[in-house]
Amino acid sequence: MSTKPWQGILTATATPFREDLSIDYDRYADHVAWLASFGTLGVIPNGSLGEYQVLTREERMKMVTTAIEAAPKGFQVVPGVAAYGAREAREWAEHAKEAGASAVMLLPPTGYRASDDEVIAHYKEVSRAGIDIIAYNNPFDTKVDLTPSLLGKISDEVSNIVAIKEFSGDVRRVWQIHKLAPRVEVIVGADDVLLELATGGISGWIAGFTNALPRESKLVYDLAVAGDFERARPLYAALHDLYHWDSQKEFIQAIKATMEFEGRYGGPTRLPRLALPSKDKEKLHQQYLHFKKAFNA
């Protein structure tokens, strides 16, 4: 297992809410241990998939400590530390470090369309926590695009930016990042571009559907990073309709539903997210059944 906590598969974990929408921390600890049993690298609590925006301060803190306590030796915990402002994000990074986390994942400012200088200042401030940072590019939610050129500027000024979770969907960027921000390692940030980005050279995958399908996902990932695309392609094709949900606004509900198809606990989401409409859940279920048949053929 890699000694660098961004080189391999990190599952951005779903938060297991009970029917009354309180968090079941025991169930979360079980989920972390279950994911570790598949030989993946680690987990990311409090990411977008974990609905960090609707967690209280106490809940966010406990999600981190629960994951760290449940993680077996060598299994990495890399909390999401996104916040409206850099001061709060830095406090989350400091908490993660004190709790024993090995790195953190950080979005740009989330409240408005920040300028390049403001984005750089944001990362510089959070870097003062003294922990390695995976930058997270999600221009759809933040309205800030960590373009390869901007990432290069950030990496020049912030030495502990070690990698980027690339979620723009533009698979050409892997090549541009290698050129313009050469010391920053590229991590696949959306499930439905895994194979495409792997052709350009990646260090890891921050995955969503590994919450439900860790064995199958790891098989595809291992083949992709080994360059065995002939074997990886048909397996990836079988999974791709499911993986595509990871790039949709209903990604949390879809992943939780797929967990339940697999006999795992997904649970509800908190507002503003509602359950998947019945027609969407049926579509998802049919895609799941197709995957099961094709993958095991």
Secondary structure, DSSP 8 states (H G I E B T S, - for coil): --SSTTSSEEEE----B-TTS-B-HHHHHHHHHHHHTTT--EEETTSTTTTGGGS-HHHHHHHHHHHHHH--TT-EE--B---SSHHHHHHHHHHHHHHT-S-EEE-S-SSS---HHHHHHHHHHHHTT-S-EEEEE-HHHHS----HHHHHHHHHH-TTEEEEEE-S--TTHHHHHHHHSTTSEEEE-SGGGHHHHHTT--SEEEESGGGT-HHHHHHHHHHHHTT-HHHHHHHHHHHHHHHGGGGSTTHHHHHHHHHHHTTS------TT-----HHHHHHHHHHHHHHHHHHT-
